[in-house]
């Protein structure tokens, strides 16, 4: 049986319908037995539905500029 960490590691693939049938069965078996993982998977599914249903919106220019500045600063620290 998979561990909770293995479920989290494979969550994206599972939600995208990817991965082998065996892996998907193991994930579903674990999720059915583990309340914590069930909540995580269910909450993630609901969040993705909400995001998918949202209409795109324009970010104000000042906010966009601050975001780009912070991202540039963050990525400069990684180099």
DAVEN-V128884 format. One record per run of one state. SS is the DSSP state (helix for helix, strand for strand, loop for the rest). FROM is the first residue (numbers start at 0). LEN is the number of residues. If there is no record, write none. Layout:
SS;FROM;LEN / SS;FROM;LEN
This chain:
loop;0;3 / helix;3;6 / loop;9;1 / helix;10;5 / loop;15;5 / helix;20;13 / loop;33;1 / helix;34;19 / loop;53;7 / helix;60;18 / loop;78;1
